[in-house]
């Protein structure tokens, strides 16, 4: 179960899945596994470790954020830290916030180009963010930059010892 087998693509729309799978393969993904439902995605993830996961926000009129939360909170499963890229059509600020809170790694707005997909995938794989496990959140660190205090000084007592 520890060997990473490829990319898991979750999308209930056959045409959208075909386009995305083609884009992933043309960008170098040699093994793209597909799931058209949350149940088939869970079955795959129970038995395999994905290098990363790509999913649409909705599958068969169901919100895939429940699947994201299941992945992130399945600590006995090797996929709980796998990067998750989510596609969204016309996302609102509320959509983005709820997906980040669920543990999404990155977003791509539909329609997307193959170049955008390539950049996001390489970013996720080449510059992974720290993974956070806390009482209220499980997922990649949402902070993208390390920022020093404005005046450059550190204020904590332990910073001065």
C-alpha positions in Angstrom: 0.0 0.0 0.0 3.0 2.4 0.4 4.0 2.4 -3.3 2.6 5.4 -5.2 0.7 4.1 -8.2 -0.2 7.2 -10.2 -2.8 10.0 -10.3 -6.5 9.5 -9.3 -8.9 11.6 -11.3 -12.4 11.8 -9.9 -15.2 13.3 -12.1 -18.7 12.0 -12.7 -18.9 13.8 -16.1 -17.5 11.4 -18.8 -16.5 14.2 -21.2 -14.9 16.4 -18.6 -13.0 13.3 -17.3 -11.7 12.5 -20.8 -10.5 16.1 -21.4 -8.7 16.2 -18.0 -7.2 12.7 -18.3 -5.9 13.6 -21.8 -4.4 16.9 -20.4 -2.7 15.0 -17.5 -1.3 12.3 -19.9 0.0 15.0 -22.3 1.7 16.6 -19.3 3.6 13.4 -18.5 1.3 11.5 -16.1 1.8 7.9 -17.2 -0.8 6.2 -14.9 -4.1 8.1 -14.5 -6.7 6.1 -12.7 -10.3 7.3 -12.9 -13.3 7.2 -10.5 -16.8 8.4 -11.5 -18.2 8.3 -8.0 -17.2 8.9 -4.4 -17.6 5.2 -3.6 -15.3 4.1 -6.3 -12.8 6.8 -5.3 -12.8 5.6 -1.7 -12.4 2.0 -2.9 -9.3 2.9 -5.0 -7.8 5.0 -2.1 -8.3 2.2 0.4 -6.1 -0.1 -1.7 -3.7 2.3 -3.4 -1.6 5.4 -2.7 -2.0 8.2 -5.2 0.8 10.6 -6.1 -1.8 13.2 -6.2 -5.6 13.4 -6.6 -7.5 15.6 -9.1 -11.3 16.1 -8.6 -14.1 18.2 -9.7 -16.0 20.0 -6.9 -19.2 18.1 -7.6 -19.7 14.5 -8.7 -23.2 13.2 -9.5 -24.7 16.4 -7.8 -22.8 15.6 -4.6 -20.2 17.9 -3.0 -16.8 16.3 -3.1 -15.7 18.2 -0.1 -17.1 15.3 2.0 -14.6 13.1 0.1 -11.8 15.5 0.8 -12.6 15.5 4.5 -12.7 11.7 4.5 -9.3 11.5 2.8 -7.7 14.1 5.2 -9.1 12.4 8.3 -8.2 8.9 7.4 -4.9 8.8 9.2 -4.6 5.0 8.9 -4.7 5.5 5.1 -1.6 6.4 3.1 -3.4 9.0 1.1 -4.3 11.4 3.9 -1.4 13.7 3.0 -1.7 13.3 -0.8 -2.0 16.6 -2.7 -5.5 17.3 -3.9 -6.2 19.6 -6.8 -9.8 20.7 -7.2 -11.5 22.0 -10.3 -14.3 24.5 -9.9 -16.6 26.4 -12.3 -17.4 29.9 -11.3 -16.1 29.7 -7.7 -17.1 32.2 -5.2 -15.0 33.4 -2.3 -17.1 31.1 0.0 -16.4 28.1 -2.3 -12.7 28.7 -2.1 -12.8 29.2 1.7 -14.8 26.0 2.3 -12.5 24.0 0.0 -9.4 25.3 1.7 -10.9 24.5 5.1 -11.6 21.0 3.9 -7.9 20.5 3.0 -7.6 21.1 -0.7 -4.1 21.8 -1.9 -4.7 23.8 -5.0 -7.6 25.0 -7.2 -8.0 25.3 -11.0 -10.9 27.2 -12.4 -12.8 25.6 -15.3 -12.3 25.9 -18.2 -8.6 25.4 -17.9 -5.7 25.1 -20.3 -3.2 22.2 -20.4 -0.5 24.7 -19.5 -2.4 25.9 -16.3 -2.8 22.2 -15.3 0.9 21.6 -15.8 1.9 24.6 -13.8 -0.3 23.6 -10.9 0.7 20.0 -10.9 4.4 20.9 -11.0 3.9 23.4 -8.2 2.2 20.8 -6.0 4.8 18.2 -6.6 8.0 20.4 -6.7 7.1 22.7 -3.8 5.0 20.8 -1.3 3.7 22.8 1.6 4.0 21.6 5.2 1.1 19.4 6.3 -0.9 20.6 9.3 -2.8 18.4 11.7 -4.7 20.2 14.4 -7.9 20.0 16.2 -9.8 22.1 13.7 -7.9 21.5 10.4 -6.1 18.7 8.5 -4.4 19.7 5.3 -1.6 21.6 3.6 -0.4 24.8 5.2 -2.4 27.6 3.6 0.4 30.1 4.1 2.4 30.5 1.0 5.1 32.8 2.1 7.3 33.0 5.2 7.0 36.6 6.3 9.2 38.1 9.0 7.8 40.7 11.4 7.6 44.2 9.7 10.6 45.6 11.5 12.6 42.4 11.1 12.9 41.9 14.9 11.5 38.9 16.7 9.4 39.7 19.8 9.2 36.4 21.6 11.4 35.8 24.7 12.8 32.6 23.2 14.0 34.4 20.1 16.4 36.4 22.3 17.9 33.7 24.4 
